[in-house]
Amino acid sequence: MARRRQIYEGKAKILYEGPEPGTLVQHFKDDATAFNAKKKGVIAGKGVINNRISEYLMVRLSEIGIPTHFVRRLNMREQLVREVEIIPVEVVVRNVVAGSLAKRLGMNEGTPLPRSIVEYYYKSDALNDPMITEEHITAFGWATPQDLDDIMSMALRVNDFLSGLFLGVGIRLVDFKLEFGRLWEDDQMRIVLADEISPDSCRLWDMKTNEKMDKDRFRRDLGNVEEAYQEVARRLGILPESGPTDIKGPAVMQ
Ligand code: UDP
């Protein structure tokens, strides 16, 4: 079989040319990085779980009318996605103080926010993803004010929907990062949700114990990283316990 052409290799994923024009294959690796790749490691089975979790969340979001790049899962580690032009802005939505917000403003992690906060970061490893405002985004032409309206309203809808979905399985959605891309169809441009949504890009805390179930277990050397990712998948009802026919819906927690 001919080798597929690799388009891009990132820290946790590889993008290959897809089977049809305008498509890509997104391959999820087990590699994990933190602190702008200063810390590196491997989380066994992470790629398989993130592929599943991201598929599940993207499909649920498309069902409520959020356009996404996701087409279908191809195998354990790969999914077919629409090729988009990634907007170089990371959109972070926060419900609870954690991570860089806690550090920057000297606040305690775990403090609930009075309302959800949306932040923007410029996607640049060389610059360490600096925080930016809408002013920078529009002044430098990364997105127009209309694009930003669409992005902001999608990000807030994603937050409302995913907060409820995770709440239903006993998990608090503390914060998460989204990426958006431009999709052209007959000269018409649409902004769609791209990249992935997984425990690599979200902070997920157990509702009862506040135990971390996300990449902070790797960042902070808390151990049991694979187990935490698996538990998120299990609660969402997408981890087959005795084979693929065993997949159930979400296990609702009281
Ligand atoms: N995040 C991400 N990729 C990044 C930066 C942040 O997926 O390059 C996610 C992170 O996992 C968390 C949220 O965005 O869920 C907010 O991250 P924060 O700004 O607190 O940065 P951190 O201190 O985690 O790098």
py3Dmol code that shows the C-alpha trace and the ligand (Angstrom):
import py3Dmol

protein = """\
ATOM      1  CA  MET A   1       0.000   0.000   0.000  1.00  0.00           C
ATOM      2  CA  ALA A   2       1.309   3.466  -0.862  1.00  0.00           C
ATOM      3  CA  ARG A   3       2.398   5.540   2.130  1.00  0.00           C
ATOM      4  CA  ARG A   4      -0.007   8.336   2.880  1.00  0.00           C
ATOM      5  CA  ARG A   5       1.313  11.827   2.550  1.00  0.00           C
ATOM      6  CA  GLN A   6       1.866  13.435   5.929  1.00  0.00           C
ATOM      7  CA  ILE A   7       0.640  17.018   5.983  1.00  0.00           C
ATOM      8  CA  TYR A   8       1.618  17.995   9.504  1.00  0.00           C
ATOM      9  CA  GLU A   9       2.881  16.477  12.736  1.00  0.00           C
ATOM     10  CA  GLY A  10       1.901  18.185  15.971  1.00  0.00           C
ATOM     11  CA  LYS A  11       2.556  17.327  19.597  1.00  0.00           C
ATOM     12  CA  ALA A  12      -0.323  14.867  20.026  1.00  0.00           C
ATOM     13  CA  LYS A  13      -1.611  14.308  16.478  1.00  0.00           C
ATOM     14  CA  ILE A  14      -0.507  13.710  12.909  1.00  0.00           C
ATOM     15  CA  LEU A  15      -2.488  14.915   9.896  1.00  0.00           C
ATOM     16  CA  TYR A  16      -2.385  12.887   6.694  1.00  0.00           C
ATOM     17  CA  GLU A  17      -3.843  13.607   3.297  1.00  0.00           C
ATOM     18  CA  GLY A  18      -7.388  12.202   3.215  1.00  0.00           C
ATOM     19  CA  PRO A  19      -8.938   9.803   0.696  1.00  0.00           C
ATOM     20  CA  GLU A  20     -10.880  12.558  -1.092  1.00  0.00           C
ATOM     21  CA  PRO A  21      -9.914  16.153  -1.860  1.00  0.00           C
ATOM     22  CA  GLY A  22     -10.794  18.474   1.002  1.00  0.00           C
ATOM     23  CA  THR A  23     -10.406  15.758   3.640  1.00  0.00           C
ATOM     24  CA  LEU A  24      -7.648  14.873   6.090  1.00  0.00           C
ATOM     25  CA  VAL A  25      -6.980  11.920   8.354  1.00  0.00           C
ATOM     26  CA  GLN A  26      -6.380  12.988  11.956  1.00  0.00           C
ATOM     27  CA  HIS A  27      -4.212  10.414  13.785  1.00  0.00           C
ATOM     28  CA  PHE A  28      -4.103  10.513  17.600  1.00  0.00           C
ATOM     29  CA  LYS A  29      -0.734   9.652  19.180  1.00  0.00           C
ATOM     30  CA  ASP A  30      -0.002   8.560  22.751  1.00  0.00           C
ATOM     31  CA  ASP A  31       2.576  11.360  23.068  1.00  0.00           C
ATOM     32  CA  ALA A  32       1.894  13.974  25.700  1.00  0.00           C
ATOM     33  CA  THR A  33       3.578  17.324  26.129  1.00  0.00           C
ATOM     34  CA  ALA A  34       3.115  20.134  28.614  1.00  0.00           C
ATOM     35  CA  PHE A  35       4.573  23.555  29.326  1.00  0.00           C
ATOM     36  CA  ASN A  36       5.080  24.231  25.611  1.00  0.00           C
ATOM     37  CA  ALA A  37       6.761  20.830  25.054  1.00  0.00           C
ATOM     38  CA  LYS A  38       9.351  21.342  27.831  1.00  0.00           C
ATOM     39  CA  LYS A  39       7.834  18.246  29.475  1.00  0.00           C
ATOM     40  CA  LYS A  40       7.377  15.188  27.274  1.00  0.00           C
ATOM     41  CA  GLY A  41       5.973  11.732  27.893  1.00  0.00           C
ATOM     42  CA  VAL A  42       3.809   8.918  26.626  1.00  0.00           C
ATOM     43  CA  ILE A  43       0.402   8.055  28.029  1.00  0.00           C
ATOM     44  CA  ALA A  44      -0.304   4.469  26.922  1.00  0.00           C
ATOM     45  CA  GLY A  45      -3.585   4.240  25.030  1.00  0.00           C
ATOM     46  CA  LYS A  46      -4.286   7.991  25.189  1.00  0.00           C
ATOM     47  CA  GLY A  47      -4.603   8.304  21.399  1.00  0.00           C
ATOM     48  CA  VAL A  48      -7.247   5.601  21.234  1.00  0.00           C
ATOM     49  CA  ILE A  49      -9.296   7.153  24.042  1.00  0.00           C
ATOM     50  CA  ASN A  50      -9.000  10.735  22.786  1.00  0.00           C
ATOM     51  CA  ASN A  51     -10.030   9.630  19.295  1.00  0.00           C
ATOM     52  CA  ARG A  52     -13.201   8.132  20.800  1.00  0.00           C
ATOM     53  CA  ILE A  53     -13.960  10.947  23.228  1.00  0.00           C
ATOM     54  CA  SER A  54     -13.422  13.634  20.596  1.00  0.00           C
ATOM     55  CA  GLU A  55     -15.603  11.727  18.103  1.00  0.00           C
ATOM     56  CA  TYR A  56     -18.361  11.389  20.691  1.00  0.00           C
ATOM     57  CA  LEU A  57     -18.305  15.065  21.708  1.00  0.00           C
ATOM     58  CA  MET A  58     -18.055  16.394  18.132  1.00  0.00           C
ATOM     59  CA  VAL A  59     -21.017  14.218  17.057  1.00  0.00           C
ATOM     60  CA  ARG A  60     -23.114  15.341  20.047  1.00  0.00           C
ATOM     61  CA  LEU A  61     -22.245  18.988  19.258  1.00  0.00           C
ATOM     62  CA  SER A  62     -23.138  18.622  15.583  1.00  0.00           C
ATOM     63  CA  GLU A  63     -26.509  17.212  16.691  1.00  0.00           C
ATOM     64  CA  ILE A  64     -27.285  20.537  18.385  1.00  0.00           C
ATOM     65  CA  GLY A  65     -26.262  22.464  15.266  1.00  0.00           C
ATOM     66  CA  ILE A  66     -22.621  23.329  15.958  1.00  0.00           C
ATOM     67  CA  PRO A  67     -20.741  22.855  12.660  1.00  0.00           C
ATOM     68  CA  THR A  68     -17.569  20.781  13.072  1.00  0.00           C
ATOM     69  CA  HIS A  69     -14.765  19.425  10.876  1.00  0.00           C
ATOM     70  CA  PHE A  70     -15.512  15.839  12.011  1.00  0.00           C
ATOM     71  CA  VAL A  71     -16.699  13.384   9.332  1.00  0.00           C
ATOM     72  CA  ARG A  72     -16.294   9.908  10.822  1.00  0.00           C
ATOM     73  CA  ARG A  73     -14.001   7.734  12.868  1.00  0.00           C
ATOM     74  CA  LEU A  74     -11.917   5.442  10.666  1.00  0.00           C
ATOM     75  CA  ASN A  75     -10.235   3.161  13.198  1.00  0.00           C
ATOM     76  CA  MET A  76      -8.904   3.054  16.760  1.00  0.00           C
ATOM     77  CA  ARG A  77      -6.573   6.017  16.313  1.00  0.00           C
ATOM     78  CA  GLU A  78      -7.835   7.870  13.257  1.00  0.00           C
ATOM     79  CA  GLN A  79     -10.729  10.001  12.161  1.00  0.00           C
ATOM     80  CA  LEU A  80     -11.650  11.555   8.837  1.00  0.00           C
ATOM     81  CA  VAL A  81     -12.087  15.327   9.037  1.00  0.00           C
ATOM     82  CA  ARG A  82     -12.811  18.160   6.584  1.00  0.00           C
ATOM     83  CA  GLU A  83      -9.715  20.119   5.645  1.00  0.00           C
ATOM     84  CA  VAL A  84     -10.021  23.614   7.092  1.00  0.00           C
ATOM     85  CA  GLU A  85      -7.791  26.644   7.358  1.00  0.00           C
ATOM     86  CA  ILE A  86      -7.100  26.850  11.068  1.00  0.00           C
ATOM     87  CA  ILE A  87      -7.644  30.288  12.604  1.00  0.00           C
ATOM     88  CA  PRO A  88      -4.456  30.885  14.654  1.00  0.00           C
ATOM     89  CA  VAL A  89      -6.351  31.625  17.846  1.00  0.00           C
ATOM     90  CA  GLU A  90      -6.941  29.271  20.779  1.00  0.00           C
ATOM     91  CA  VAL A  91     -10.286  29.987  22.410  1.00  0.00           C
ATOM     92  CA  VAL A  92     -10.373  29.108  26.113  1.00  0.00           C
ATOM     93  CA  VAL A  93     -13.660  29.006  28.024  1.00  0.00           C
ATOM     94  CA  ARG A  94     -13.540  28.921  31.826  1.00  0.00           C
ATOM     95  CA  ASN A  95     -16.165  28.138  34.444  1.00  0.00           C
ATOM     96  CA  VAL A  96     -13.889  27.686  37.466  1.00  0.00           C
ATOM     97  CA  VAL A  97     -10.506  29.283  38.277  1.00  0.00           C
ATOM     98  CA  ALA A  98      -7.610  26.950  37.374  1.00  0.00           C
ATOM     99  CA  GLY A  99      -4.283  26.746  35.561  1.00  0.00           C
ATOM    100  CA  SER A 100      -2.890  29.928  34.039  1.00  0.00           C
ATOM    101  CA  LEU A 101      -5.781  32.057  35.331  1.00  0.00           C
ATOM    102  CA  ALA A 102      -5.087  31.017  38.931  1.00  0.00           C
ATOM    103  CA  LYS A 103      -1.402  31.811  38.430  1.00  0.00           C
ATOM    104  CA  ARG A 104      -1.803  35.096  36.567  1.00  0.00           C
ATOM    105  CA  LEU A 105      -4.313  36.628  38.986  1.00  0.00           C
ATOM    106  CA  GLY A 106      -3.146  34.895  42.168  1.00  0.00           C
ATOM    107  CA  MET A 107      -6.491  33.184  42.733  1.00  0.00           C
ATOM    108  CA  ASN A 108      -7.210  29.840  44.314  1.00  0.00           C
ATOM    109  CA  GLU A 109      -7.821  26.962  41.930  1.00  0.00           C
ATOM    110  CA  GLY A 110     -11.390  25.766  42.292  1.00  0.00           C
ATOM    111  CA  THR A 111     -13.012  29.181  42.828  1.00  0.00           C
ATOM    112  CA  PRO A 112     -16.212  29.170  40.752  1.00  0.00           C
ATOM    113  CA  LEU A 113     -16.431  32.088  38.315  1.00  0.00           C
ATOM    114  CA  PRO A 114     -19.514  34.339  38.579  1.00  0.00           C
ATOM    115  CA  ARG A 115     -19.943  33.902  34.824  1.00  0.00           C
ATOM    116  CA  SER A 116     -18.134  31.999  32.107  1.00  0.00           C
ATOM    117  CA  ILE A 117     -15.075  33.760  30.744  1.00  0.00           C
ATOM    118  CA  VAL A 118     -13.806  33.491  27.165  1.00  0.00           C
ATOM    119  CA  GLU A 119     -10.120  34.171  26.522  1.00  0.00           C
ATOM    120  CA  TYR A 120      -8.040  34.194  23.358  1.00  0.00           C
ATOM    121  CA  TYR A 121      -4.448  33.067  22.865  1.00  0.00           C
ATOM    122  CA  TYR A 122      -2.325  33.460  19.726  1.00  0.00           C
ATOM    123  CA  LYS A 123      -1.301  30.009  18.456  1.00  0.00           C
ATOM    124  CA  SER A 124       2.470  30.265  18.368  1.00  0.00           C
ATOM    125  CA  ASP A 125       4.805  27.768  20.013  1.00  0.00           C
ATOM    126  CA  ALA A 126       7.731  30.133  19.405  1.00  0.00           C
ATOM    127  CA  LEU A 127       5.975  32.835  21.461  1.00  0.00           C
ATOM    128  CA  ASN A 128       4.482  30.428  24.038  1.00  0.00           C
ATOM    129  CA  ASP A 129       0.843  31.111  22.977  1.00  0.00           C
ATOM    130  CA  PRO A 130       0.531  34.674  24.328  1.00  0.00           C
ATOM    131  CA  MET A 131      -2.842  35.884  25.531  1.00  0.00           C
ATOM    132  CA  ILE A 132      -4.453  38.363  23.121  1.00  0.00           C
ATOM    133  CA  THR A 133      -7.656  40.391  22.902  1.00  0.00           C
ATOM    134  CA  GLU A 134     -10.274  40.791  20.173  1.00  0.00           C
ATOM    135  CA  GLU A 135      -8.421  43.997  19.224  1.00  0.00           C
ATOM    136  CA  HIS A 136      -5.296  42.062  18.256  1.00  0.00           C
ATOM    137  CA  ILE A 137      -7.320  39.437  16.392  1.00  0.00           C
ATOM    138  CA  THR A 138      -9.154  41.970  14.238  1.00  0.00           C
ATOM    139  CA  ALA A 139      -6.215  44.403  13.847  1.00  0.00           C
ATOM    140  CA  PHE A 140      -3.921  41.648  12.532  1.00  0.00           C
ATOM    141  CA  GLY A 141      -6.669  40.171  10.356  1.00  0.00           C
ATOM    142  CA  TRP A 142      -6.756  36.717  11.991  1.00  0.00           C
ATOM    143  CA  ALA A 143     -10.548  37.032  12.126  1.00  0.00           C
ATOM    144  CA  THR A 144     -13.127  39.747  11.425  1.00  0.00           C
ATOM    145  CA  PRO A 145     -15.493  41.131  14.070  1.00  0.00           C
ATOM    146  CA  GLN A 146     -18.277  39.044  12.431  1.00  0.00           C
ATOM    147  CA  ASP A 147     -16.087  35.893  12.616  1.00  0.00           C
ATOM    148  CA  LEU A 148     -15.429  36.637  16.277  1.00  0.00           C
ATOM    149  CA  ASP A 149     -19.163  36.982  16.984  1.00  0.00           C
ATOM    150  CA  ASP A 150     -19.681  33.528  15.449  1.00  0.00           C
ATOM    151  CA  ILE A 151     -16.706  32.067  17.352  1.00  0.00           C
ATOM    152  CA  MET A 152     -17.798  33.540  20.681  1.00  0.00           C
ATOM    153  CA  SER A 153     -21.393  32.374  20.330  1.00  0.00           C
ATOM    154  CA  MET A 154     -20.288  28.870  19.283  1.00  0.00           C
ATOM    155  CA  ALA A 155     -17.808  28.696  22.178  1.00  0.00           C
ATOM    156  CA  LEU A 156     -20.527  29.637  24.690  1.00  0.00           C
ATOM    157  CA  ARG A 157     -22.994  27.135  23.217  1.00  0.00           C
ATOM    158  CA  VAL A 158     -20.317  24.433  23.364  1.00  0.00           C
ATOM    159  CA  ASN A 159     -19.685  25.381  26.993  1.00  0.00           C
ATOM    160  CA  ASP A 160     -23.372  25.234  27.972  1.00  0.00           C
ATOM    161  CA  PHE A 161     -23.902  21.927  26.215  1.00  0.00           C
ATOM    162  CA  LEU A 162     -20.721  20.202  27.397  1.00  0.00           C
ATOM    163  CA  SER A 163     -21.114  21.501  30.975  1.00  0.00           C
ATOM    164  CA  GLY A 164     -24.525  19.789  31.103  1.00  0.00           C
ATOM    165  CA  LEU A 165     -23.307  16.641  29.382  1.00  0.00           C
ATOM    166  CA  PHE A 166     -20.410  16.215  31.822  1.00  0.00           C
ATOM    167  CA  LEU A 167     -22.557  17.193  34.819  1.00  0.00           C
ATOM    168  CA  GLY A 168     -24.826  14.303  33.909  1.00  0.00           C
ATOM    169  CA  VAL A 169     -21.936  11.869  34.372  1.00  0.00           C
ATOM    170  CA  GLY A 170     -20.604  13.419  37.579  1.00  0.00           C
ATOM    171  CA  ILE A 171     -17.864  15.567  36.031  1.00  0.00           C
ATOM    172  CA  ARG A 172     -17.319  19.337  36.369  1.00  0.00           C
ATOM    173  CA  LEU A 173     -16.160  21.049  33.165  1.00  0.00           C
ATOM    174  CA  VAL A 174     -13.667  23.513  34.677  1.00  0.00           C
ATOM    175  CA  ASP A 175     -12.250  24.942  31.437  1.00  0.00           C
ATOM    176  CA  PHE A 176     -11.354  23.914  27.910  1.00  0.00           C
ATOM    177  CA  LYS A 177      -9.681  25.069  24.711  1.00  0.00           C
ATOM    178  CA  LEU A 178     -11.281  25.136  21.267  1.00  0.00           C
ATOM    179  CA  GLU A 179      -9.870  25.753  17.814  1.00  0.00           C
ATOM    180  CA  PHE A 180     -11.849  26.900  14.803  1.00  0.00           C
ATOM    181  CA  GLY A 181     -11.198  26.659  11.071  1.00  0.00           C
ATOM    182  CA  ARG A 182     -12.506  28.132   7.847  1.00  0.00           C
ATOM    183  CA  LEU A 183     -14.320  25.864   5.453  1.00  0.00           C
ATOM    184  CA  TRP A 184     -15.063  27.012   1.907  1.00  0.00           C
ATOM    185  CA  GLU A 185     -18.062  25.636   0.015  1.00  0.00           C
ATOM    186  CA  ASP A 186     -18.869  27.210  -3.387  1.00  0.00           C
ATOM    187  CA  ASP A 187     -17.151  30.508  -2.548  1.00  0.00           C
ATOM    188  CA  GLN A 188     -19.000  30.638   0.788  1.00  0.00           C
ATOM    189  CA  MET A 189     -16.917  30.584   3.955  1.00  0.00           C
ATOM    190  CA  ARG A 190     -18.130  28.963   7.164  1.00  0.00           C
ATOM    191  CA  ILE A 191     -16.343  28.803  10.490  1.00  0.00           C
ATOM    192  CA  VAL A 192     -16.418  25.318  12.011  1.00  0.00           C
ATOM    193  CA  LEU A 193     -15.147  23.736  15.196  1.00  0.00           C
ATOM    194  CA  ALA A 194     -11.878  21.872  14.495  1.00  0.00           C
ATOM    195  CA  ASP A 195      -8.991  20.066  16.256  1.00  0.00           C
ATOM    196  CA  GLU A 196     -10.160  17.877  19.175  1.00  0.00           C
ATOM    197  CA  ILE A 197     -12.084  18.005  22.435  1.00  0.00           C
ATOM    198  CA  SER A 198     -10.602  15.550  24.933  1.00  0.00           C
ATOM    199  CA  PRO A 199      -9.040  15.362  28.406  1.00  0.00           C
ATOM    200  CA  ASP A 200      -5.919  16.816  26.725  1.00  0.00           C
ATOM    201  CA  SER A 201      -7.780  20.064  26.022  1.00  0.00           C
ATOM    202  CA  CYS A 202     -10.264  20.214  28.924  1.00  0.00           C
ATOM    203  CA  ARG A 203     -10.030  20.347  32.707  1.00  0.00           C
ATOM    204  CA  LEU A 204     -12.430  17.761  34.076  1.00  0.00           C
ATOM    205  CA  TRP A 205     -12.924  17.306  37.822  1.00  0.00           C
ATOM    206  CA  ASP A 206     -14.930  14.623  39.546  1.00  0.00           C
ATOM    207  CA  MET A 207     -18.041  16.353  40.978  1.00  0.00           C
ATOM    208  CA  LYS A 208     -17.852  14.590  44.331  1.00  0.00           C
ATOM    209  CA  THR A 209     -14.120  14.330  45.061  1.00  0.00           C
ATOM    210  CA  ASN A 210     -12.694  17.130  42.829  1.00  0.00           C
ATOM    211  CA  GLU A 211     -10.219  14.551  41.577  1.00  0.00           C
ATOM    212  CA  LYS A 212      -8.589  15.653  38.324  1.00  0.00           C
ATOM    213  CA  MET A 213      -9.500  13.512  35.303  1.00  0.00           C
ATOM    214  CA  ASP A 214      -7.465  15.322  32.623  1.00  0.00           C
ATOM    215  CA  LYS A 215      -3.996  16.277  31.417  1.00  0.00           C
ATOM    216  CA  ASP A 216      -3.183  18.012  34.705  1.00  0.00           C
ATOM    217  CA  ARG A 217      -2.482  14.472  36.035  1.00  0.00           C
ATOM    218  CA  PHE A 218       0.418  14.391  33.547  1.00  0.00           C
ATOM    219  CA  ARG A 219       1.426  18.064  33.913  1.00  0.00           C
ATOM    220  CA  ARG A 220       1.581  17.757  37.715  1.00  0.00           C
ATOM    221  CA  ASP A 221       2.836  14.138  37.978  1.00  0.00           C
ATOM    222  CA  LEU A 222      -0.292  12.977  39.809  1.00  0.00           C
ATOM    223  CA  GLY A 223      -0.122   9.438  38.384  1.00  0.00           C
ATOM    224  CA  ASN A 224      -2.912   7.209  36.981  1.00  0.00           C
ATOM    225  CA  VAL A 225      -3.181   9.334  33.844  1.00  0.00           C
ATOM    226  CA  GLU A 226      -4.440   6.543  31.534  1.00  0.00           C
ATOM    227  CA  GLU A 227      -6.919   5.406  34.177  1.00  0.00           C
ATOM    228  CA  ALA A 228      -8.353   8.933  34.483  1.00  0.00           C
ATOM    229  CA  TYR A 229      -8.812   9.288  30.704  1.00  0.00           C
ATOM    230  CA  GLN A 230     -10.419   5.829  30.620  1.00  0.00           C
ATOM    231  CA  GLU A 231     -12.767   6.756  33.423  1.00  0.00           C
ATOM    232  CA  VAL A 232     -13.963   9.815  31.459  1.00  0.00           C
ATOM    233  CA  ALA A 233     -14.672   7.547  28.458  1.00  0.00           C
ATOM    234  CA  ARG A 234     -16.344   4.955  30.672  1.00  0.00           C
ATOM    235  CA  ARG A 235     -18.661   7.526  32.246  1.00  0.00           C
ATOM    236  CA  LEU A 236     -19.573   8.856  28.807  1.00  0.00           C
ATOM    237  CA  GLY A 237     -20.545   5.287  27.941  1.00  0.00           C
ATOM    238  CA  ILE A 238     -18.028   4.951  25.126  1.00  0.00           C
ATOM    239  CA  LEU A 239     -15.490   2.559  26.602  1.00  0.00           C
ATOM    240  CA  PRO A 240     -16.385  -0.972  25.583  1.00  0.00           C
ATOM    241  CA  GLU A 241     -16.088  -3.194  28.647  1.00  0.00           C
ATOM    242  CA  SER A 242     -16.230  -6.523  26.824  1.00  0.00           C
ATOM    243  CA  GLY A 243     -15.901  -5.637  23.171  1.00  0.00           C
ATOM    244  CA  PRO A 244     -17.399  -3.134  20.746  1.00  0.00           C
ATOM    245  CA  THR A 245     -20.965  -4.437  21.133  1.00  0.00           C
ATOM    246  CA  ASP A 246     -20.857  -3.414  24.768  1.00  0.00           C
ATOM    247  CA  ILE A 247     -20.970   0.341  24.089  1.00  0.00           C
ATOM    248  CA  LYS A 248     -23.831   1.916  26.034  1.00  0.00           C
ATOM    249  CA  GLY A 249     -25.062   5.484  26.386  1.00  0.00           C
ATOM    250  CA  PRO A 250     -23.838   7.809  29.146  1.00  0.00           C
ATOM    251  CA  ALA A 251     -24.062   6.381  32.665  1.00  0.00           C
ATOM    252  CA  VAL A 252     -26.103   9.033  34.471  1.00  0.00           C
ATOM    253  CA  MET A 253     -24.826   9.737  37.994  1.00  0.00           C
ATOM    254  CA  GLN A 254     -27.146  10.739  40.843  1.00  0.00           C
TER     255      GLN A 254
END
"""
ligand_1 = """\
25
UDP
N -5.199 24.275 26.836
C -4.899 23.489 25.743
N -3.828 23.788 24.967
C -3.018 24.852 25.225
C -3.314 25.664 26.352
C -4.402 25.347 27.129
O -5.620 22.524 25.448
O -2.059 25.094 24.474
C -6.376 23.964 27.669
C -5.980 23.408 29.030
O -5.935 21.988 28.998
C -7.091 23.902 29.922
C -7.525 25.214 29.276
O -7.083 25.158 27.926
O -8.186 23.006 29.901
C -6.994 26.449 29.952
O -5.593 26.330 30.070
P -4.718 27.404 30.853
O -4.829 28.726 30.185
O -5.068 27.354 32.295
O -3.248 26.953 30.571
P -2.325 25.845 31.201
O -1.830 26.435 32.476
O -3.134 24.623 31.372
O -1.296 25.672 30.126
"""
view = py3Dmol.view(width=600, height=400)
view.addModel(protein, "pdb")
view.setStyle({"model": 0}, {"cartoon": {"style": "trace"}})
view.addModel(ligand_1, "xyz")
view.setStyle({"model": 1}, {"stick": {}})
view.zoomTo()
view.show()
